[in-house]
């Protein structure tokens, strides 16, 4: 059962590995990223950051979609982390997820600040609008104790 799909460029760190995993009661974290698998240093860091008590699976986006669609992930309380909004869009399109947490998108010169941790380019804003049009609830929430902020109120 999917507990959360989150975009966070940091992937596993204190907020995701400790707070969210515990709050959601997750027993499996799926890190879905094409880019991560091509970065051996970041990949090693993510593997070392695995919280105890949770299985860690790292796959590219296509393999993540196949695993989810096959039902092999159904037995887990699943937390999916991805480092790019475009990957989340692919996962939502293929798997029909209805909620997306935006936890961290790095600032760039053309990005609009949505909160202290989420900055979106015009292309990413278009991707968010696309998800909203598909009836996907997109929200900002850093940690479980923060209130959810509907992204429509800040774009």
C-alpha positions in Angstrom: 0.0 0.0 0.0 1.4 3.4 -1.0 1.7 5.6 2.1 3.4 8.6 0.3 5.0 9.7 -2.9 7.4 12.5 -2.3 9.7 14.6 -4.4 12.8 15.5 -2.5 16.2 16.1 -4.2 17.9 15.0 -1.0 16.1 11.6 -1.1 16.8 10.0 2.3 17.8 12.4 5.0 16.6 13.2 8.5 13.1 14.4 7.5 12.4 11.4 5.2 14.4 8.7 6.9 13.4 9.5 10.4 10.2 11.6 10.7 8.2 10.6 7.6 9.1 6.9 7.7 8.0 6.7 11.4 4.9 8.8 11.0 3.7 6.8 8.0 4.6 3.4 9.5 6.6 2.5 6.4 8.4 -0.8 6.2 9.8 -0.2 2.7 11.3 2.9 0.9 11.4 2.8 -2.8 13.9 5.3 -4.2 12.8 5.8 -7.8 15.4 7.8 -9.9 17.2 7.5 -13.2 19.8 10.1 -12.1 20.7 8.4 -8.8 21.8 5.2 -10.5 24.4 7.2 -12.5 25.9 8.9 -9.5 27.9 6.4 -7.5 28.8 8.8 -4.6 25.2 9.9 -4.1 24.0 6.2 -4.5 26.4 5.1 -1.7 25.2 8.0 0.5 21.5 7.0 0.0 22.3 3.4 0.8 24.1 4.4 4.1 21.2 6.6 5.1 18.6 3.8 5.2 16.6 3.9 8.4 16.6 0.8 10.5 13.5 -1.3 10.3 12.7 -0.4 6.7 13.7 -2.2 3.5 15.4 0.0 0.9 14.9 -0.6 -2.8 16.5 1.6 -5.4 15.3 1.4 -9.0 15.1 3.5 -12.1 11.7 4.9 -13.1 10.8 2.3 -15.6 11.7 -0.6 -13.2 9.8 1.2 -10.4 6.7 1.4 -12.5 7.0 -2.3 -13.5 7.4 -3.3 -9.8 4.4 -1.2 -8.7 2.2 -2.4 -11.6 3.1 -6.0 -11.0 1.8 -5.9 -7.5 5.1 -6.9 -5.9 5.1 -3.8 -3.8 1.5 -4.4 -2.5 2.7 -6.2 0.6 4.6 -3.2 1.8 3.7 0.0 3.6 5.5 1.8 0.8 7.1 5.3 0.9 8.3 6.3 -2.6 11.0 9.0 -2.9 12.1 10.5 -6.1 14.5 13.4 -6.7 12.8 15.1 -9.7 9.3 16.2 -10.3 9.4 14.8 -13.9 9.9 11.3 -12.3 6.9 11.8 -10.1 4.8 12.7 -13.1 5.8 9.5 -14.9 5.0 7.5 -11.8 1.6 9.2 -11.4 0.8 8.8 -15.0 1.7 5.1 -15.0 0.4 4.1 -11.6 -2.5 6.4 -11.0 -1.4 7.8 -7.7 -3.6 10.6 -6.4 -1.4 12.5 -4.0 2.1 14.0 -4.3 4.1 15.6 -1.5 6.6 18.3 -2.6 9.4 18.2 0.0 12.4 19.6 -1.7 13.2 21.0 -5.2 16.4 22.9 -5.6 16.4 26.5 -6.5 17.6 27.6 -9.9 17.9 31.1 -11.4 14.5 30.8 -13.2 12.7 29.0 -10.4 9.8 30.4 -8.3 10.0 29.9 -4.6 6.9 28.0 -3.3 8.2 27.6 0.2 11.7 27.5 1.9 12.5 24.1 0.3 10.6 24.0 -2.9 11.5 26.1 -6.0 9.9 25.3 -9.3 10.8 26.4 -12.9 8.0 27.4 -15.2 8.2 23.9 -16.8 7.7 22.3 -13.3 4.8 24.7 -12.6 3.3 23.4 -15.8 3.9 19.8 -14.6 2.1 20.6 -11.4 -0.8 22.1 -13.2 -0.9 19.0 -15.4 -1.1 16.8 -12.2 -3.8 19.0 -10.7 -5.8 18.7 -14.0 -5.6 14.9 -13.5 -7.1 15.3 -10.1 -3.9 14.6 -8.3 -3.6 16.5 -5.0 -0.2 18.2 -4.9 0.9 19.7 -1.6 3.8 21.1 0.3 4.7 19.7 3.7 8.2 19.4 5.0 7.6 17.4 8.1 4.6 15.6 9.6 4.0 18.3 12.2 3.7 21.0 9.5 0.3 21.7 8.0 -0.3 20.6 4.4 -0.3 23.5 2.0 -2.3 22.9 -1.2 0.2 23.9 -4.0 -2.7 25.7 -5.8 -2.5 28.4 -3.2 1.2 29.2 -4.0 1.4 28.8 -7.8 
